[in-house]
Amino acid sequence: VSPKGLARLGKMKVAMAALLGALAILVALAEGVAESPVAGVITQLSDMLKKSKDDAAAEAEQFGTFNDYCTDTRATKEKAISDGAFLIETLTNKLEELTALKEKTNQEIGKLERDLGRNKESQDSAKANRDKENEVFEALKTDLTTRKTALTDALAKLKTVPANNKKEATAALVSLNLDLNEMTAAAGANLRELQSLAKSSKSFLQLHEKRYDPQSGGVLGAVQSILDSTTKNLEDATTEEAAALAAYTKLSENLKTEQETMEESKSTKTDLVSTTSDEMAAKEAAKDVAEKTKSDDEAFLADLNKNCAEKTRVNKERLELRRKENNAIQMALNVLDSDRGARVFGKTKATSFLSFLQLSESDADVEIEELVQLLRQEAETTSSKRLHEVAGLAKMAAVSRKGDFNPFAIVLDEIETMKKAITKESGLDVKQKDWCAKETKDNTDAKGEKETEIQSLAETLTSKANAINADPDGLLKTIETLETNLEENAATQKKTTLDRREENRKYTVNIRNLVSAQGMLKSAISILTNYYKEMKANDLNALLQVHDAPETAGNAYAGQNEAGEAVIAAIQEILTNSEKEETDAHAEEEKAQELYEGTMQQLVKQETDDTEDLAETKQQLATTEVEKANKEKEKETTENVRDSIVEYLRQIKPSCDFIKKNFDNREKSREKETAALNDATKLIKESPAYAKLSDVAKRKR
């Protein structure tokens, strides 16, 4: 029987008990006799039993509500505590990750700051060296320019000396000799070699008291050679200065590019530290709230369990006490309110109930007893409780028939009331059946919708988790890869710059050596070429005519002209190879610099792209984590709704299953019961006792 059916049956029984009590009072009033003491006790006991049952039903409903509250609230709080613990653990892990990221980024910033310091030192050192080199060059340039002017003037002066003007030639040569001693050293030539050359050609004048016929041709060539060497040295110094300046300019540009790259990387990492700090602060605050909420929930749950356990204990004690009390009352009623009790108590004046009416053994008594037996047989046949109650009422009517009051009228009225109750109960069953069908269908459909939503949300969460954690395409792995790429890129840029700097240093030294060697080679070629050219153009024996001089070896000196030309050719070949080596070195340096600049541009571009990708990926990670958290909350909410629907279906299932399973049988039973009540009405109205009591009542009136 459903809970509602039980409640209705209980109320019907209570109503029937009240009806019996009212019938007894009516009978007593009809006979004009006061209620007996035993009847009063029975009435009080019945009222006590009814009140106890009513109170028990109310308390059961109240405790059921309280017990549901305990169960639901306990489940809610336990889930909240579990969720809180999971959230705290998640936030703790995230804080550890953020702390590690912040520490790592700060270390990278510190490294960048040290690298920037070294970069500045390199720039300052390079500038100081460049300034020093330029200062040396400017001093050398001034000195060589002065020497060149002096040599040019001396050469011009020698060219104006007449070949046979001894006095002017002597004065000019004296002056020139002083210039040669000074300027040969300044030009970088070997003075002893020059003097030896002049002596061997008899063109170097040693001023003694002896007389000479000066010819300045050999010395003129030597001065010209010094002038050429000085001019070449000035040109070489200028070229070397230009090359050093170009190398410094490229080095400075590379260092500045490296500085800008590191400063940009430092700025990006500083922003990352700031963003990470803000996120850590937010996570710390969320963790504090989660810990406070979890602590409050745990305290609440402890109090709830204590209170619920105490109330459950008290309720059990009350139920046990009420059960014992009801058993005692029912046992007393069974003793007092029985046929045997009526016979016993009727024999005494103190306990008689209208003296039990002292009915005579008339035909009416027999007819009423037969009617009661028929009603009881019909009640047994139809299994109708209501018909049993009608038989009881008929029995009471037999006991109380006296005077002008027909108690069977009350029985007939009660039968009509019962029939109305059956009709009403049938309507309630129909409503209950229709309600159950609609509620079951609607909530089953809603449960299916929620389960579909849960499945969709689960797939979305899986997708979000894969987007974050997948290897190798997940956001976390991508961030790790980008950070590794940036570290490797920075290391590659540093190594490439250092390698290029070393290559350029070697190139500068090599060019300086090549230019210096070429200067010396050209100087040697110029000296030898001019010397042998003069030998061919002049008669060296006529260069100086010394009076009273001893005889010499032959009249003409041809010198080592062929060997000299071979030497000049060899030196020229060396010079050509040196110049080619210089040209190749310049080309290789230019190529190496272009390769370096191209490599650095690629590295810087890659670093910029990776930095932008890293920032974008981290933003995407933050967005994805927020979306994932929202979907988890949405899924949790949807699961709670689904679970509440499932619980609701579980709660209505017993009563709905009962009405669905027993509806037809209950309808048939009600039809049989209604037919039985109709038959009872017919039996009562057609019975002689009913007719006689009706006639008596009419005559009395």
Secondary structure by P-SEA (a helix, b strand, c coil): ccaaaaaaaaaaaaaaaaaaaaaaaaaaaaacccccaaaaaaaaaaaaaaaaaaaaaaaaaaaaaaaaaaaaaaaaaaaaaaaaaaaaaaaaaaaaaaaaaaaaaaaaaaaaaaaaaaaaaaaaaaaaaaaaaaaaaaaaaaaaaaaaaaaaaaaaaaaaccccaaaaaaaaaaaaaaaaaaaaaaacccaaaaaaaaaaaccccccccccccccaaaaaaaaaaaaaaaaaaaaaaaaaaaaaaaaaaaaaaaaaaaaaaaaaaaaaaaaaaaaaaaaaaaaaaaaaaaaaaaaaaaaaaaaaaaaaaaaaaaaaaaaaaaaaaaaaaaaaaaaaacaaaaaaaaacccccccccccccccaaaaaaaaaaaaaaaaaaaaccaaaaaaaaaaaaaaacccccccaaaaaaaaaaaaaaaaaaaaaaaaaaaaaaaaaaaaaaaaaaaaaaaaaaaaaaaaaaaaacccccccaaaaaaaaaaaaaaaaaaaaaaaaaaaaaaaaaaaaaaaaaaaaaaaaaaaaaaaaaaaaaaaccccccccccccccccccccccaaaaaaaaaaaaaaaaaaaaaaaaaaaaaaaaaaaaaaaaaaaaaaaaaaaaaaaaaaaaaaaaaaaaaaaaaaaaaaaaaaaaaaaaaaaaaaaaaaaaaacaaaaaaaaaaaaaaaaaaaaaaaacaaaaaaaaaaaaac
